[in-house]
Amino acid sequence: MVWACFLVAAWLCGSSFAQPVEPASPAQSEKRIDSWRHFESLVRTINEARQELTDARKRLQSAQDDTEREQLGADIERLSREIESLQMAWEMWATGGVDVQLFAPKASEKFDWRDELESVFEPIVVELRRLTERPRKMERLRSELSFYEQRLAAAEAAYANVAALKGQAPSEELVAAFSALEERWRKRRDDLQTRLELVNYELRELLTPSQPGEQKAKAALQELLSGRFVNLVLALLAAGATYGLLRMVSRGYVALAARRGRRRSTFSRAVNLTFMTVAVVLSLFAAMAVLYARGDWILLGLLLIVLVGVALTLQRTLPGYMKEAKMLLNIGPVREGERVVYNGLPWKVASLNVYSTLVNPALRGGRLRLPVSELETLISRRHDEDEPWFPSREEDFVLLDDDTFGKVVMQTPEVVQLRVAGAVRSYPTETYLGKCPQNLSHEGFAVVVKFGIDYDYQSTVTTEIRSTLESFIGGRLKEHEVGAYLKEFFVEFDEAAASSLDFMIYALFSGEAAPHYRRIRRLLQSVAVDACNAHGWVIPFSQVTVHLPSGGQKAA
C-alpha cells in the first residue's frame, strides 16, 4: 500500500484543494465533487480496515487452534501495513502534500562499509530509476489494473450470489449467516472498487501530458545543455588541459635531453614514463574535482566505477605492463635504433613509445606504427651501416630462382611488382623474398654460357682454338653497344663431354647492362657460332650409340 501514499500526494499537489479558493467553473465544481467522493471512499476504507483489525485481534485472543492463530496473526500484520499506508496518504492530503516521513524518528547510525558504498552509488541508481520511472510506472499500473479488475469482477459475482442465496434462505439462522457473509464481501468489493479507481486515476494522470511536447523538448534540451552535459564538457576540458600541460613539460625535458646525444638515456626515458603516469593520474583527479565542485554525483560515481574496473583489470594484467615498461625504458628485448625482423621483413626501430615506429627505408610506405605490446615477442640486434634493408630497389632488374627476369616497378611491405615481358607481375613480399631474387643492377652480373666443338679438334682445343675463340668473341663484344659495360671476359676449356669439347664463355658486366641480360646471353651464343663459321670449326650434334644383337655397334 505504499503506492497509495505517493499516488494521493502526487494527485493532491496539483488538485484544487491545495489552491486558493477562486470562483470555479461547472467542470471544476464537478471535478471537486468527484474528488470529495474519492476521499470519502478512502476514509471509509480506513475506518473499515480499522474495524476489521479490531475484530481480528479479538478473534486472535479467543482462538485456540495454532493454525488459526497463525492465520489471524498474518491478517493482523497485513491490515496494520495497509492502515499505516492509507493513513500516511490521508495525512499527506490533509497537510497539502507534506512528506510525513520527514518527522519520523531517525534511527541511530553505525558505520558499515557496505552502507557507505551503497550511499556512493545510490545517486546513480536513483538517477537511472528516474530516467526509467515513467515506463516502469505505467507497466506497474497496467498490471495492477488487470489485477484489481479480475478480483473486482469475482467479488461482484460472489456478492451477487450471496445476496441471491440470502433472499432464498428458508430460516432466520441461514439469513443471519448469509448477512454476515454478504457484509464481508460487500467490504471486499468496495475496497477493490476504491483501489481500482485510484489506479485508474493515477494512470490517467500519467498518460496526460503535463506540458506541450515542444515545451517539454525545449525544457529537456535546456536541462541537458545547462546540467550534466556542461559538467561532462568541463571535466573533459580539465582532464585534457592537465594532461596536455604535463605532456608539454615532458616533451620539453625530452627535447632538452636529446641535445646531449643521439639517443635518449635510460634516465630520461624513466622520467618520461613517470611524467606520463603522473599526467594520467592528475588528469583523472582534475576531472573528479570538477564533478565534485559541480555536485554531479552521477558522473562522479560512473567515473569511480570505471576507475574500479580499471584497477581490477590492472591487477590481472600487471606483469604484461611491466614488460611494456621495460620496453619503454629501452632495457627490454627490443631497443631503439636496432634492427628487428617483423612479419619476415627487417625494420629499424626508429622510436620506442606507447606506439612505436618501425622504418624500412628501402620500401615504399615502409613506416609502421605499432603498439609496444606488439614488440614483446621480438628481439632486436645492432646492424651494420652497409647492411641492406631489402635485396632490391625500385627500377632494379632482378633474376628469380625460377629464371624469371624483370624490372622492379614497386615494392611495399605487402607486395612487390615486377615488369616481366611487358606485363606487371605481383608477388607477396614474403613470396618474393622466398624466390631468392638476384639483383643484377646493384653490383653487376656475370653471364656464363657453354659452347662445344667437334672431337676432330682435340689436339688444339686447349691452346690455339681457345685463344682464337676468346679473341674473336671479345672483339665482337667490345664493338657491340653492351661492350661499354664489359668489366671482365675470358674463355676457358670446361670439359670433354660425350659428343663435344665444351668451352665456358664468361662475361662480367656492370649494373648498367642489367636491362640487356637476356640479350647478352643470346649475343654470346651467336658470336660463338660466327667464330666457328669463320674458322671452319664443326659444331657437333648429340650422337646415340646403338648396340646390335651380333655384338656390332652402329653410330647414329
C-alpha positions in Angstrom: 0.0 0.0 0.0 3.0 2.3 -0.1 1.9 3.2 -3.7 -1.2 4.8 -2.3 0.9 7.4 -0.4 2.7 8.6 -3.5 -0.4 8.4 -5.6 -2.5 10.6 -3.3 0.4 13.0 -2.7 1.2 13.4 -6.4 -2.5 13.9 -7.2 -3.2 16.4 -4.4 -0.2 18.6 -5.1 -1.9 19.7 -8.3 -5.5 19.4 -7.1 -7.9 22.2 -6.3 -7.6 21.5 -2.6 -4.1 23.0 -2.4 -5.0 26.1 -4.4 -6.6 29.4 -3.1 -10.3 29.5 -3.2 -11.5 31.0 -6.5 -14.8 31.0 -8.4 -14.9 27.6 -10.0 -16.4 26.7 -13.3 -19.1 23.9 -13.6 -16.4 21.4 -14.8 -14.1 22.3 -11.8 -17.0 22.0 -9.4 -17.8 18.6 -10.8 -14.2 17.6 -10.5 -14.1 18.7 -6.8 -17.3 16.8 -6.1 -15.7 13.7 -7.7 -12.5 14.2 -5.7 -14.5 14.5 -2.4 -16.3 11.3 -3.3 -13.0 9.5 -3.8 -11.6 10.7 -0.5 -14.8 9.8 1.4 -14.4 6.3 0.0 -10.7 6.4 1.2 -11.8 7.4 4.7 -14.5 4.8 4.7 -11.9 2.2 3.6 -9.6 3.3 6.5 -12.4 3.0 9.1 -13.5 -0.4 7.8 -9.9 -1.6 7.8 -9.5 -0.4 11.4 -12.7 -2.2 12.4 -11.6 -5.3 10.6 -8.3 -5.1 12.5 -10.1 -4.8 15.8 -12.2 -7.8 15.0 -9.2 -9.8 14.0 -7.4 -9.0 17.3 -10.5 -10.1 19.3 -10.6 -13.4 17.4 -6.9 -13.9 18.0 -7.4 -13.6 21.7 -10.1 -16.2 21.7 -8.6 -18.6 19.2 -7.4 -21.9 20.5 -6.0 -23.6 17.3 -2.4 -22.8 16.4 -3.2 -22.8 12.7 -6.0 -20.3 13.2 -3.8 -18.1 15.4 -1.1 -18.1 12.8 -3.5 -17.1 10.0 -5.0 -14.4 12.2 -1.6 -13.1 13.0 -0.7 -12.8 9.3 -4.0 -11.0 8.7 -3.4 -8.6 11.5 0.1 -7.7 10.2 -1.3 -7.2 6.7 -4.1 -5.0 7.9 -1.7 -2.9 10.0 0.5 -2.2 7.0 -2.5 -1.3 4.9 -3.9 1.1 7.5 -0.5 2.7 8.0 0.0 3.4 4.3 -3.6 4.6 3.9 -3.3 6.8 6.9 0.0 8.2 5.5 -1.8 9.0 2.3 -4.6 10.7 4.1 -2.2 12.9 6.2 -0.3 13.9 3.1 -3.6 15.0 1.5 -4.7 16.9 4.7 -1.3 18.7 5.1 -1.1 19.7 1.4 1.4 17.1 0.2 3.9 17.3 3.1 6.1 14.1 3.4 5.2 12.8 6.9 8.2 10.5 6.9 10.4 13.6 7.5 9.1 13.7 11.0 9.7 10.0 11.8 12.4 9.4 14.5 15.8 8.9 13.0 17.4 5.6 13.8 20.9 5.5 15.3 23.6 5.2 12.7 26.5 2.8 12.8 29.4 2.7 10.4 29.1 0.0 7.8 31.3 0.0 4.8 28.6 -1.7 2.8 26.2 1.1 3.6 28.8 3.7 2.8 29.5 2.0 -0.6 25.8 2.0 -1.3 25.5 5.7 -0.4 28.2 6.4 -3.0 26.4 4.6 -5.8 22.9 5.4 -4.6 22.6 8.6 -6.7 23.4 6.6 -9.9 20.7 4.1 -9.1 18.3 6.9 -8.3 19.0 8.7 -11.5 18.6 5.5 -13.6 15.4 4.8 -11.8 14.2 8.4 -12.6 15.1 8.1 -16.2 13.1 4.8 -16.5 10.4 5.8 -14.0 7.6 6.6 -16.4 7.7 3.3 -18.5 8.1 1.2 -15.3 5.3 3.0 -13.5 3.0 2.6 -16.5 3.8 -1.1 -16.7 3.1 -1.5 -12.9 -0.2 0.4 -13.1 -1.4 -1.7 -16.0 -0.5 -4.8 -14.1 -2.3 -3.6 -11.0 -5.3 -2.5 -13.2 -5.6 -6.0 -14.6 -5.2 -7.5 -11.1 -7.9 -5.4 -9.5 -10.3 -5.8 -12.4 -10.2 -9.5 -12.2 -10.7 -9.6 -8.5 -13.4 -7.0 -8.6 -15.4 -9.0 -11.1 -15.0 -12.1 -8.9 -16.0 -10.1 -5.8 -19.1 -8.7 -7.5 -20.2 -12.1 -8.7 -19.6 -13.6 -5.2 -21.6 -10.7 -3.6 -24.5 -11.1 -6.0 -24.5 -14.9 -5.5 -24.5 -14.5 -1.7 -27.3 -11.8 -1.9 -29.4 -14.1 -4.0 -29.0 -17.1 -1.6 -29.8 -14.8 1.3 -33.2 -13.9 -0.3 -34.0 -17.6 -0.7 -32.9 -18.7 2.8 -35.6 -20.8 4.5 -34.6 -19.9 8.1 -33.5 -17.0 10.2 -30.3 -18.7 11.1 -29.3 -19.0 7.4 -30.4 -15.4 6.8 -28.1 -14.2 9.6 -25.2 -16.3 8.3 -25.7 -15.1 4.7 -26.0 -11.5 6.0 -22.6 -11.7 7.7 -21.0 -13.2 4.6 -22.7 -10.6 2.4 -21.3 -7.8 4.5 -17.8 -9.2 4.3 -18.0 -9.5 0.5 -19.5 -6.0 0.3 -16.5 -4.6 2.1 -14.1 -6.5 -0.1 -15.9 -5.3 -3.2 -15.9 -1.7 -2.1 -12.2 -1.9 -1.1 -11.4 -3.3 -4.5 -13.5 -0.7 -6.2 -11.7 2.1 -4.3 -8.3 0.7 -5.2 -9.3 0.3 -8.9 -10.5 3.9 -9.0 -7.2 5.1 -7.5 -5.2 3.1 -10.1 -7.3 4.4 -12.9 -6.9 7.9 -11.7 -3.1 7.6 -11.5 -2.9 6.0 -14.9 -4.9 8.9 -16.4 -2.7 11.4 -14.8 0.4 9.6 -16.1 -0.9 9.5 -19.6 -2.0 13.1 -19.6 1.0 15.3 -20.8 1.9 17.9 -18.2 3.1 20.3 -20.8 3.1 20.5 -24.6 5.6 18.4 -26.5 7.5 21.3 -27.9 7.9 22.9 -24.4 8.9 19.5 -22.9 11.6 19.0 -25.6 12.8 22.5 -25.1 13.0 22.0 -21.3 14.8 18.7 -21.7 17.3 20.3 -24.1 17.8 23.2 -21.8 18.4 20.8 -18.8 20.9 18.8 -20.9 22.9 21.8 -22.0 22.9 23.6 -18.7 23.4 20.5 -16.5 25.1 17.2 -17.0 26.4 17.9 -20.5 28.1 21.0 -19.3 29.6 19.1 -16.3 30.9 16.4 -18.7 32.5 19.0 -21.0 34.1 20.9 -18.1 35.5 17.6 -16.7 36.9 16.6 -20.1 38.5 20.1 -20.6 40.1 20.0 -17.1 41.5 16.5 -17.7 42.7 17.4 -21.2 44.3 20.7 -20.0 46.1 18.9 -17.2 47.4 16.1 -19.3 48.4 18.4 -22.1 50.3 20.7 -19.8 52.2 17.9 -18.2 52.9 16.3 -21.6 54.4 19.6 -22.8 56.7 19.7 -19.8 57.7 16.1 -20.5 58.4 16.8 -24.2 60.4 19.8 -23.3 62.5 17.7 -21.0 63.0 15.0 -23.7 64.0 17.6 -26.3 66.5 19.1 -23.8 67.9 15.7 -23.1 68.1 14.8 -26.8 70.6 17.7 -27.4 73.2 15.9 -25.4 73.3 12.8 -27.5 71.8 11.0 -30.4 69.8 8.6 -28.3 67.8 9.1 -25.1 69.3 7.7 -21.9 67.5 5.3 -19.7 67.1 8.0 -17.0 65.4 10.4 -19.5 63.1 7.5 -20.5 62.3 6.8 -16.9 61.5 10.5 -16.3 59.3 10.5 -19.4 57.4 7.3 -18.3 56.9 8.9 -14.8 55.6 12.0 -16.4 53.1 10.0 -18.4 51.8 8.2 -15.4 51.5 11.3 -13.3 49.8 13.1 -16.2 47.1 10.4 -16.4 46.6 10.3 -12.6 46.4 14.1 -12.2 44.1 14.5 -15.2 41.7 12.0 -13.6 41.9 13.9 -10.3 41.1 17.2 -12.2 38.0 15.6 -13.8 36.9 14.3 -10.4 37.5 17.7 -8.8 35.3 19.4 -11.4 32.5 16.9 -11.0 32.7 17.3 -7.2 32.7 21.0 -7.3 29.7 21.0 -9.7 27.9 18.5 -7.4 27.3 16.0 -10.3 27.3 12.8 -8.2 26.0 10.7 -11.1 29.0 11.3 -13.4 31.4 11.2 -10.5 30.0 7.8 -9.5 30.3 6.5 -13.0 33.9 7.7 -13.2 34.6 5.9 -9.9 33.1 2.7 -11.3 35.3 3.0 -14.4 38.4 3.5 -12.2 37.5 0.5 -10.0 37.1 -1.6 -13.2 40.5 -0.4 -14.5 42.1 -1.2 -11.1 40.8 -4.7 -11.2 41.9 -5.2 -14.7 45.4 -3.8 -13.9 45.7 -6.3 -11.0 45.4 -9.2 -13.5 47.5 -7.6 -16.3 50.3 -6.0 -14.3 53.0 -8.5 -15.4 52.3 -7.6 -19.0 52.5 -3.9 -18.2 55.9 -4.5 -16.5 57.2 -5.9 -19.8 55.9 -2.9 -21.6 57.5 -0.6 -19.1 60.9 -2.3 -19.7 60.5 -1.7 -23.4 59.7 1.9 -22.9 62.8 2.3 -20.7 64.8 0.8 -23.6 66.0 -2.1 -21.5 63.8 -4.8 -23.0 64.5 -7.3 -25.8 63.8 -4.6 -28.4 65.8 -1.4 -28.3 65.7 1.9 -30.1 67.9 2.2 -33.2 68.4 -1.5 -33.6 67.3 -3.9 -36.3 64.3 -6.2 -35.8 62.5 -8.7 -38.1 58.7 -8.3 -38.2 56.5 -10.3 -40.5 59.5 -11.6 -42.3 61.0 -8.2 -43.1 63.8 -6.3 -41.5 62.9 -3.0 -39.8 64.8 -0.3 -37.9 63.3 0.7 -34.5 63.0 4.4 -35.1 61.3 5.2 -31.8 60.0 3.3 -28.7 56.9 4.7 -27.2 53.4 3.7 -26.4 53.1 3.5 -30.1 56.5 2.6 -31.6 57.7 3.4 -35.1 59.4 0.9 -37.3 61.1 2.0 -40.6 62.4 0.2 -43.7 63.9 2.8 -46.0 64.0 0.5 -49.0 60.2 0.1 -49.2 57.6 2.4 -50.4 55.3 3.1 -47.4 57.9 1.4 -45.2 56.8 3.0 -41.9 54.8 1.1 -39.3 53.2 2.4 -36.2 52.8 -0.4 -33.7 51.7 -0.6 -30.1 54.5 -1.5 -27.7 52.7 -4.7 -26.8 53.2 -6.0 -30.4 57.0 -5.9 -29.9 57.1 -8.1 -26.8 57.8 -11.3 -28.7 60.5 -9.7 -30.9 64.3 -9.4 -30.4 66.4 -6.7 -31.9 70.1 -6.5 -32.7 72.6 -3.9 -33.8 73.0 -3.5 -37.6 75.9 -2.5 -39.8 75.7 0.7 -41.8 76.3 -1.3 -45.1 73.7 -4.0 -44.3 70.9 -3.9 -46.8 67.3 -3.5 -45.8 65.9 -5.2 -48.9 67.5 -7.2 -51.7 66.3 -4.8 -54.4 65.2 -1.2 -55.0 62.6 0.2 -57.4 63.9 0.4 -61.0 66.4 -2.5 -60.3 66.5 -5.6 -62.6 66.3 -8.9 -60.7 66.5 -12.6 -61.6 64.5 -15.0 -59.5 65.4 -18.6 -58.8 62.7 -19.8 -61.3 64.6 -17.9 -64.0 62.0 -15.1 -64.0 63.7 -11.9 -65.2 62.1 -8.5 -64.7 62.3 -4.9 -63.5 61.1 -3.9 -60.1 58.2 -1.5 -60.5 57.1 -1.1 -56.9 58.0 -2.7 -53.6 56.0 -2.2 -50.4 55.7 -4.1 -47.1 52.8 -6.1 -48.6 53.6 -6.6 -52.3 56.5 -6.4 -54.9 55.6 -5.8 -58.6 57.9 -6.8 -61.5 57.6 -5.9 -65.1 58.1 -9.2 -66.9 57.9 -9.3 -70.7 55.9 -6.1 -70.8 53.4 -7.2 -68.2 53.3 -6.4 -64.4 53.5 -9.4 -62.2 52.8 -9.1 -58.4 54.3 -11.1 -55.6 53.5 -11.0 -51.9 56.6 -9.6 -50.3 57.4 -12.8 -48.4 56.9 -14.9 -51.5 59.2 -12.6 -53.4 62.0 -13.0 -50.8 61.5 -16.7 -50.8 62.4 -16.8 -54.5 65.9 -15.5 -53.6 66.0 -12.6 -56.0 69.4 -11.9 -57.7 69.9 -8.2 -58.1 71.6 -7.5 -61.5 71.6 -3.8 -61.1 73.4 -3.4 -57.8 76.9 -4.8 -58.1 76.7 -6.1 -61.7 76.3 -9.6 -63.0 78.1 -12.3 -65.0 76.8 -14.3 -68.0 78.2 -17.8 -68.4 77.4 -19.9 -71.5 78.7 -23.2 -72.7 79.7 -23.9 -76.3 81.1 -27.1 -77.8 83.1 -28.1 -80.9 83.8 -31.5 -82.5 86.4 -34.0 -81.2 88.3 -33.6 -84.5 90.0 -30.5 -82.9 91.1 -32.3 -79.8 94.8 -31.6 -80.4 94.5 -27.8 -80.4 91.3 -27.2 -78.4 93.1 -26.0 -75.2 95.6 -23.9 -77.0 95.1 -22.4 -80.4 91.4 -22.8 -80.6 90.7 -21.4 -77.1 92.8 -18.3 -77.6 91.3 -17.7 -81.1 87.8 -18.1 -79.7 88.5 -15.7 -76.8 90.0 -13.1 -79.1 87.1 -13.3 -81.6 84.3 -13.2 -79.1 86.0 -10.5 -77.0 86.5 -8.3 -80.1 82.9 -8.6 -81.2 81.7 -7.8 -77.6 83.7 -4.6 -77.4 82.3 -3.5 -80.8 78.7 -4.1 -79.5 76.8 -1.4 -77.5 77.0 -3.6 -74.4 80.8 -3.6 -74.6 80.9 -0.3 -72.8 79.7 -2.1 -69.6 82.0 -5.1 -70.0 84.3 -5.4 -67.0 85.9 -8.9 -67.5 85.9 -11.5 -70.2 87.6 -14.9 -70.8 87.1 -18.3 -72.5 88.2 -21.5 -70.8 88.0 -25.1 -71.7 85.3 -26.6 -69.5 85.1 -30.4 -70.1 85.2 -33.2 -72.6 81.5 -34.0 -72.9 80.0 -37.1 -74.5 79.7 -35.6 -78.0 81.7 -32.4 -77.9 84.6 -30.5 -76.4 82.9 -27.7 -74.3 84.2 -24.2 -73.6 82.9 -21.9 -70.9 82.4 -18.3 -72.1 82.4 -15.9 -69.1 81.5 -12.2 -69.4 81.2 -9.9 -66.4 79.2 -6.6 -66.8 78.4 -3.6 -64.6 74.9 -3.0 -63.3 74.1 -0.6 -66.1 73.9 -3.5 -68.5 71.2 -5.3 -66.5 68.4 -4.4 -68.9 70.3 -6.4 -71.6 70.7 -9.6 -69.6 68.7 -11.8 -71.9 70.1 -10.1 -75.0 73.7 -10.7 -73.8 73.1 -14.4 -73.4 71.9 -14.6 -77.0 74.7 -12.4 -78.2 77.4 -14.7 -76.8 75.8 -17.8 -78.4 75.6 -16.1 -81.8 79.1 -14.7 -81.7 80.4 -18.2 -80.8 78.7 -19.6 -83.9 80.1 -16.8 -86.0 83.6 -17.8 -84.8 83.1 -21.4 -85.8 81.9 -20.4 -89.2 84.8 -18.0 -89.7 87.4 -20.7 -88.8 85.6 -23.7 -90.2 85.1 -25.5 -86.9 82.4 -28.1 -86.8 79.7 -27.8 -84.2 78.8 -31.4 -83.2 75.4 -32.8 -82.5 74.4 -35.4 -79.9 75.2 -39.0 -81.0 73.4 -42.1 -79.9 75.2 -45.5 -79.9 73.1 -48.5 -80.8 74.2 -52.0 -79.7 73.2 -54.6 -82.3 72.4 -58.2 -81.4 75.5 -59.6 -83.2 77.7 -57.5 -80.9 78.5 -54.8 -83.5 77.9 -51.1 -83.0 76.3 -48.5 -85.2 76.7 -44.8 -84.5 73.8 -42.5 -85.5 
